[in-house]
Amino acid sequence: MGKIIVAMGLLAGLLCSGVARGANLEEVMLGWVYPDGYRVKGVFYNEGVDVARGDRGYQNDRADGGNSRHGKNCGGTAFGKTCRDNPNVDMHALTAKQALELYRVSEWAWIRGDEWASQYMAYLVMDLGTNLGKEEICILLRQFKNLHDGNLPDWKVNGAPLKVEEVAWFNAYTRSDVMEQGHQPRFPGDYAVGEHDSTRRQLMVSQLTNLGINRYATVSKNQKLIKFLRGWIIRVLRDGGLRG
């Protein structure tokens, strides 16, 4: 019951906040509904979490490197947050609200989530960053920019936190006045709030999806991780709107 109240409280806050520019962490994590009813299931869903049902997505698989520190098991993973990266957190007691704050100061701050004009693009970047790693998604984003902008000098490709001007470039790349004419998104590859060039957006989503799959394939060369590969690929295809 407590989890249901938490989820309802978070969603109520979203509904009362009105329409505002920029992405929202709670919506990205919990999932939201487009005006036409298309639902994005959220990062928590992809992490095996169902907040409303009280499912914390807890697992302590020894093949998952996130569950060990210095070669010893450290307590497992809950809400997608690992004991390896959060040594002072009791994963057995972690709540949805606490998990959201961990994401806010880590992955969300790393990609400057509040500054993304497109809710869907923020969701895609956040989810890939949660599973691939926040440094890895920043590498992929910078690679994408360098491939598609011949007017500006190439960005240095590294996993450092995104800069204000870098997020601004992605916002400009997908911006469109069509949204001001009342166009509503119909599916993930279509327009979304803050965007209007569907072709550019589809290209960006498609290439990030491909880069993500290639990265997963590389990581899975570790025999212990092969059993996770199918789930990783399904997840990134779902992010790109290629699988329901």
C-alpha positions in Angstrom: 0.0 0.0 0.0 2.8 2.4 0.8 4.3 2.0 -2.7 0.9 2.7 -4.2 0.7 5.9 -2.2 4.2 7.0 -3.3 3.4 6.3 -7.0 0.0 8.2 -6.7 1.7 11.1 -5.0 4.4 11.4 -7.6 1.9 11.3 -10.4 -0.5 13.7 -8.7 2.4 16.2 -8.5 2.9 15.8 -12.2 -0.7 16.4 -13.1 -0.9 19.5 -11.0 2.3 21.0 -12.4 0.8 21.8 -15.8 2.6 21.8 -19.1 6.2 23.1 -18.8 9.2 23.1 -21.1 11.8 20.5 -20.3 11.7 16.9 -19.2 10.7 15.6 -15.8 12.6 12.8 -14.0 9.5 11.4 -12.3 7.7 11.0 -15.6 10.8 9.6 -17.3 11.1 7.0 -14.5 7.5 6.1 -14.0 6.2 6.4 -17.6 3.7 8.9 -19.0 0.9 9.1 -21.6 1.1 11.0 -24.8 -2.0 13.1 -25.8 -3.2 10.3 -28.1 -2.9 7.7 -25.4 0.5 6.1 -26.4 2.2 5.1 -23.1 5.9 5.1 -22.5 6.5 2.5 -19.8 9.4 4.3 -18.1 12.8 3.4 -16.9 11.6 1.7 -13.7 9.5 -0.7 -15.9 12.6 -1.5 -17.9 14.5 -2.2 -14.6 11.8 -4.7 -13.7 10.1 -2.4 -11.2 6.4 -1.9 -10.7 6.1 0.8 -8.1 2.3 0.6 -7.8 2.4 -3.1 -7.1 5.3 -2.7 -4.6 7.7 -4.6 -6.8 11.2 -3.1 -6.2 12.9 -5.0 -9.0 15.3 -6.5 -6.4 17.9 -9.0 -7.6 21.2 -10.3 -6.4 22.5 -12.3 -9.4 26.2 -13.1 -8.9 26.8 -12.7 -12.6 25.8 -9.1 -12.4 28.9 -7.1 -11.6 26.8 -4.4 -10.0 26.1 -6.8 -7.1 29.8 -7.1 -6.0 32.5 -4.8 -4.7 36.1 -5.7 -4.3 35.2 -9.3 -5.4 32.6 -9.8 -2.7 28.8 -9.7 -2.8 27.6 -6.4 -1.4 23.8 -6.7 -1.2 22.2 -6.7 -4.6 20.3 -4.2 -6.8 16.9 -2.5 -6.3 15.1 -0.1 -8.6 18.1 -0.5 -10.9 20.5 1.0 -8.4 23.4 -1.3 -7.5 25.1 -1.8 -4.2 28.5 -1.5 -6.0 27.8 2.1 -7.0 25.9 3.0 -3.8 27.9 1.5 -0.9 26.1 3.4 1.8 22.6 2.4 0.7 20.7 -0.6 2.1 19.2 -2.1 -1.0 16.7 -4.2 1.1 15.2 -1.0 2.5 15.5 1.3 -0.5 12.2 3.0 -1.3 10.9 4.4 -4.7 11.3 8.0 -3.5 14.9 7.4 -2.3 15.7 5.6 -5.6 14.4 8.6 -7.6 16.7 10.9 -5.7 19.7 8.6 -6.3 18.9 8.8 -10.0 18.4 12.6 -9.8 21.9 13.3 -8.4 23.6 10.7 -10.6 22.3 9.7 -14.1 19.8 12.6 -14.4 22.2 15.3 -13.5 24.9 13.7 -15.7 22.8 14.2 -18.8 21.3 17.5 -17.6 17.9 15.9 -17.9 15.8 19.0 -16.9 17.2 20.8 -19.9 16.0 18.4 -22.6 13.1 20.0 -24.4 11.8 16.6 -25.6 10.4 14.3 -23.0 10.9 11.3 -25.2 14.5 12.0 -26.0 15.2 12.6 -22.3 13.6 9.2 -21.7 15.7 7.5 -24.4 18.9 9.0 -23.2 18.1 8.3 -19.5 17.2 4.7 -20.1 20.2 3.9 -22.3 22.4 5.7 -19.7 20.9 3.7 -16.9 21.6 0.4 -18.5 24.8 1.2 -20.6 26.2 3.6 -18.0 26.0 7.4 -17.8 29.5 7.8 -19.2 28.8 5.5 -22.1 25.6 7.3 -23.3 27.5 10.6 -23.3 30.1 9.0 -25.5 27.4 7.8 -27.9 25.7 11.3 -27.9 29.0 13.0 -28.8 29.7 10.5 -31.5 26.2 11.2 -33.0 26.8 15.0 -32.9 30.2 14.7 -34.7 28.6 12.6 -37.4 25.8 15.0 -38.1 27.2 18.5 -37.7 29.8 19.6 -40.2 29.5 23.3 -39.2 30.9 23.1 -35.7 34.2 21.7 -34.6 34.0 18.1 -33.4 33.2 17.6 -29.7 35.8 15.7 -27.7 34.3 12.2 -27.4 34.4 11.2 -23.7 32.1 10.2 -20.9 32.1 13.5 -19.1 28.8 15.0 -18.0 26.9 16.8 -20.8 27.4 20.6 -21.0 24.7 23.2 -21.3 25.7 23.9 -24.9 25.7 20.2 -25.8 22.1 19.7 -24.6 21.2 22.9 -26.5 22.6 21.4 -29.7 20.4 18.3 -29.3 17.3 20.5 -28.6 18.0 22.6 -31.7 18.6 19.5 -33.8 15.1 18.2 -33.0 13.2 21.4 -32.6 10.1 22.3 -34.7 7.4 24.9 -35.1 5.0 22.2 -36.1 4.2 21.6 -32.4 2.8 25.1 -32.2 0.3 24.2 -34.9 -1.3 21.6 -32.6 0.3 18.4 -34.1 0.1 15.5 -31.6 2.5 12.6 -31.5 1.2 9.3 -32.7 4.1 6.9 -32.0 7.7 7.2 -30.6 9.1 8.0 -34.1 6.7 10.9 -34.5 6.9 14.4 -33.2 6.9 15.0 -29.4 6.7 18.0 -27.2 9.5 20.4 -28.1 10.3 18.7 -31.4 9.2 19.1 -34.9 11.6 17.6 -37.4 10.4 14.0 -37.4 13.1 12.9 -39.8 15.9 14.2 -37.6 14.4 12.6 -34.5 13.9 9.3 -36.2 17.5 9.4 -37.3 18.8 10.2 -33.9 16.6 7.5 -32.2 17.6 4.9 -34.8 21.3 5.6 -34.6 21.4 5.7 -30.8 19.5 2.4 -30.8 22.1 0.9 -33.2 25.0 2.3 -31.2 23.5 0.9 -28.0 23.0 -2.6 -29.5 26.6 -2.6 -30.8 27.8 -1.7 -27.4 25.7 -4.5 -25.7 27.2 -7.0 -28.2 30.7 -5.9 -27.3 30.0 -6.2 -23.5 28.4 -9.6 -23.9 31.7 -11.1 -25.1 32.1 -11.7 -21.4 30.5 -15.2 -21.1 28.9 -14.4 -17.7 26.9 -11.6 -19.3 25.5 -13.5 -22.3 22.3 -14.4 -20.5 21.5 -10.7 -20.1 22.0 -9.9 -23.8 18.5 -10.7 -25.1 16.9 -8.5 -22.4 19.3 -5.7 -23.2 18.5 -5.8 -26.9 14.7 -5.9 -26.4 15.0 -3.0 -24.0 16.9 -0.8 -26.5 14.5 -1.7 -29.3 11.6 -0.8 -27.1 13.2 2.5 -26.3 13.5 3.2 -30.1 9.8 2.4 -30.6 10.7 -0.7 -32.6 9.1 -3.1 -30.2 6.0 -2.7 -28.1 
